[in-house]
Amino acid sequence: MQVTVLQENLNKGLTMVGRAVATRPTLPITSHVLLRTDQGRLKLVATNLEIALSAWVGAKVDGEGSIAVPARLLSEFVASLPNDRVELTVAPDSRQLEVRCARFQARIAGQSEEEFPPIPTAGDGAAAIVDAEGLRRAIRQVEFAAAVDDTRPVLTGVFARFEEGELTLAAADGFRLSVRQVPLVAPVSEPMTLTIPAAALRELSRLLPEQEEPVELMANATRGEIRLRLKNAEMVSKLLQGTYPNYTNLIPKSYTSRVTMNVADFLRAIRSAAVFARDGSGIVRLVVEPGEDLAPGRLTVSARAEEVGENTVELDVLVEGEGAKIAFNSKYLSDVLSVLDTEQLSLETTSPSSPGLLRPTGSEDNYTHVVMPMFVQW
């Protein structure tokens, strides 16, 4: 193999696939990155056996070949090089990569491509095409609600339903639920449902900001794999097995109190209360009071801890229906408020023991978030 590539491009590609390198590998080869020529470009591949990331880098290829080398060693060395041309050479029948850039030179021991885990293709499954920016926003607004512990493995994933011209993403951890709809570029030929690991979608979202073209998704439920193809990158991930709970039953169908408020003001009030809520089980109390005549309603946000103190914030809000009292975990509120892109949102409640429903108002009406209440003495 003999390849010439710009240091900046190689460094960017290694950083991209480096997120899939195994940090505590049970199989030593998964701490490596595979370099190989592919149709006049340099292809970089890394996998931790759960997800695989591939990136293509523009290069001058004078000789075909491949080699797998320690990812961290190569990445750190390339990052230290000047912004110049980098020559990568592997002699025939050799397991050593020679790296040259200006006056810098290194030899890195590696392994043959045959030692590297095969990367699934998922190429013969159902396909869908999604707008990159819409998908990035949807992942951001959903994945944080997936479970962290694997007591119920299926809840560590994001449920995805493709139906006609729409993709629905949903995630829940038993305390909250996020649901977001995204239009597809073209309708799918037949409906399909998948559960994608939330960790895989987080990695995908990091690749999307520079992606202008739509993302192609190909899933093979029989093999339990999904492939997401971007312009110069590709991700393959295992799907989670098991039946995802019917989350639609968790979404309240009615309310007795509906409060509309400014997102930034509400987030600031929650963060202020969270300072005191840390020593009080993370509990913040919300008290809604309707306005009289033409006066706005009032939302009081408070938190207290027995041996620390308490705080109170009052917000002018628009109240529809009756007054209300309800308590939530401050983290769950700040998490959802931090991912909203609109200025206004509504909070719908029924009773202190019933879930609260948050929806952005205006154009962002395709997002729904449900959060379970905390039980407190009023």
N, C-alpha and C positions, 0 to 999 in steps of 0.2 A: 504493500500500500504506500502510495506517495501522494500527499494532499497538501495544498497550500490554502490557508484560510486567514481572514483578518482576526486579530486577537480579540477585538471587540465583539465580533459575531460568535466566535468560539466560546468566549466567556459567558455571553448571554445564553447560549444554548446549553452549556454545562450547568448554569444556575437553574435553568428551566427544568431539566430532567433530574437535577440533583434532589428535588423534593420527593422523588420516588425511590431514592437510594435507601436501602434498609439501614437503620441506625444501630440496631442490635441484631445482626443477622444470625439466623440459625443455619443458613446456607451461606458460606463465606463469599461465593461468587456474587451474591446480591448486594455486596458493598462495592461492586465494580460498575463501571459504565462501559457500554459497548460502543465502539466507534467502527463504522464501516461505510464504504462508499455505496451510493445508491443513485443511479441515473444522473451522474454528473454532480452530485451533491454529497456532503458528509452527513450521515445519519448518526444521531446520538440516542442511545436507549438506556433506560434504567428501570429496575423493577424491585419491589419488595414482596413480590408474589401475590399481593392483594391488588395493587394497581401498577400499571406500566406507563411510563411517559416516553414519548419519542419526539425528537426535534430534528428538523432538517436545516442545515446551514449551507449557504452558498459557498462553493469552493472551486478551486482549480484541481481537477483530478488527473494526475499523470500516471497513476497505477492503482488498480483495484485491490481491495483487501479488507481485512477486519482484525480487530483485537479488542479484548476486554481488559481494562486497567483499573486500579483502585480509584474510585470517583473522587474522594476527598483530596487525595494527593494531586491528581491531575488538575482539579478545579482550583486549588490554592496556588499551584505553580502558574497556571495560565493567568489567574487574576493578578499575579505579581509582575507579569511581563509588560513591556511597553506596547503602546498602540501601534503595532506594526504587523507585518505578515508573519504568520506562524507556519512552519513546515512540519508536517507529521509524516514520519516514515516508519514502515515496518518491513524489514527485509524478508524475502521469501523463506518460509519454514522457520521464521523467528517468532519468539514470544516476548519481544521487547519493542517498546514504542520509543522512537527517538523524536524529541521535540526541539526545534530550533527557532529562535526569534532574535533578530539582530545579533548581539553577542552572547545571548543566553542559550544554553544547551542543557538538555537533560535526557537521561535514559530511564524508562520506567518499565519494570517487569510486569508482564501481563499474562493472560490466558487466551486460548483460542476461542473463537465464537461458538464452537461446539459445546463448550463448558457452560455457556450462558443459557439461562432458562428460556425456552421458546415463548414467544409473545403471541397470545391468541389473536385471532383476526375478527371474530364475530361478524364476518363479512356476508353471511348468507341469512341474516335475520331481518326483522322488520326495520324500516328506516323512517326517519323524520328529520325535518330541517327547521331549526329555530334561529331567530334573530339573536346575534351575539350579545348585544347590550341588554335586550329584554331578558335573556337567560341569566346574565350576570346579576341583574337587579333581583330577579326572582330567587336565585340561590342565596343571595345576601339576606333576603327577607324571610327565608325559611330555614336554612340549615342550622342556625343557632338553637332552634327549638328541639332538635333531635336529642335523644338520650345520650349521655356520655358513658354510663356504665352499661355492661353487656348482660345484665340480668335477663332482659328480653332483647336478644340481638336484633330483631327486626326493627325495634324502635331506634336503633343507632343509625338507621338509614332514612332516606327521604323517599316517600311514596311518590311515584310519577305515573300519571294517567294521560295517555295520548288518545284523544277522541275527536274525530272530525278535524276541525281547524284549531284546536286548543290543547295546550299542555297545562295540566294542573299539578303543582308540587305541594306536598303536605308533609309536615314533620311534627311529632309530638313526643313528649317525654313523661306523660302522666300528670304534669302540672300545668302545661301550656300547649297550645296548638297553633301552628302557622299554616295558612293556606294561601297560595298565590296562583293566579291564572296567567298564562302567557300565550299570545296568539302564535300559531305555527305559520311558517312561510307558505306552506302548502298543506292541504288536508291529508291526513294519513288514510291509507286504503282500508285499514281495519283497526279497531280500538286495541290498545295493549296497555297493560299495567306492569310496573317494575318497582322494585325497592332498591335504590342506589345508595351505597354507603355515603353518609354525610361527609366523611373525610375525603372521599374521592371528588365530590362536588366542590369542596373548599379548594382543593388543588386546581380543579378546572377553572374556578372563578378567578384565580390568580393569572391564568393565561388569557382571559377574555378581554381585558382592557385594551389591548393592542390589536384585537381581532375586529376587522370591519366586515368581513364576509360572514354569512350565516354559518352556523355550526351544524354539521351533519352528524346525526346520531343513528347508530345501527345496533340493535339489540338481538341477542339470541337467548331467549329464556330457557331453551332446552339445555344449552351448555352453561347457562348462568353467567353470561358475559355481556358487557356493553362497551361499545367503542364510540368515542367522541372525536370527530376529526375537524381540525382547524386548518388554517392556511398552511402553516409551517410546523405544525405540531399535532400530536395525536395522543389520546389517552385511552387505555383499555383498563377496565375495572371488573372485578367480580360483582355479581348481584347478590343481594341478601335473600336467603331462602325463608319461606314461611309466609303466612297470611297476615297482611297488615290490617290492624283494627279498622272498623268502620268509623272513621273520624267524623263523618257528617253528623253522627248522633250527639257529638259534643258541642255542636254549634247551637247556641240559643236561638229559638225561633221568634221570641218576642221579648219585650222589655217594659218596665214600668218607669224607668228614668233614663233619659238620654242627654248626655252632656257633650257639647261641642266646644273645643278649646284650641288654643295655639299649641302646636307640638313643642316648639322651643321653650315656651314658658313652662309647660307641664314637665318637660324633661329637666329643666333647671330646678323646679320645685322638688322633683323626686330625688335628684342627686343631692340636694340640700338635706332632705329628710334622711337619706341613706347614711349620712354621717352619724346620725344618732341611732338609726335603725340597726347599725352593725352590732350594737350591744343589746339589742332588743329583738333577737331572732329575725332580723331583716324586715320587720313589719312596718309598713306605712299605712296610715288610716286616711281614708277619703270621706269627706262629708259634703254632700251636695244640698244646696239650698236654692230653691227657685226664686227668681226675682219677683218683686211686686210692681204692678202697673208696667211701666216701660223700663224699669231698672233691670240691669243684667243680673243673672243668677251668680251664685258664689260657690266655688269649690275650695274647701279647706284641706290642705295636705299637711299631715303631722306625723311625728314619730317621737317615741320616748323610750328611755332606758332607765330603770329604777335608780341606779347609782351614778348615772352620768348626767342626765338632764333631758330636755325635750326641745323641739322646735315646731313652728307653725308657719305655713305659707298660705296666703289667700290669693285666689285667681278669679278674675271676672270671666264668667263663662255663659254660654247660652244653654238654658235648661229646658228640656221638653219632658213633660210628665211631672211626677212628684219628686220630693226630696229623697235622698238615699244615704246610707252609710255602708261602707264596705272596706275591707283591708286586703292588701296584697303584699307579696314579697317585693321589696324595692328593686332587686336585681332583675326580676322578671319584667317589671315595667320599664326599667332603663334599657334593657336589651332590645325590646321591641321599638321603643321610641327612637333609639339610635339608628335604626335602619329605615325609618320612614323618610320619604322624599317630598312629602307635601307639607304645607304650612298648618293645616287644620286636621284634627281628627275627632272622632266621636267615641265616647265610652258609654256602652249600654249595659244596664244592670237591672236585676229583678229583685234580689234580696241579698242580705249580707252573706248568705251561705250558697248562693248560686254563682256560676262563672260570670266573669265580665267579658264583654265583647268589644274589641277595639277595631275601628275601621277608619282609614284615611278618608277624608271627604274630598269631593271634587273629582278630578280625572282618575285618581288612583283608587277606584272603587272595586278593583279586582283583587284586593288583599283583605284577608280576615285573620284576626288574631284573637284567640281565646285564652284567658288566664284564670286559673282557679283561685278562689279567695283564701285568705287566712282567717282562722277562727279566733276572735278576740272578745274580751269583755268590754262592752260599751258603757 
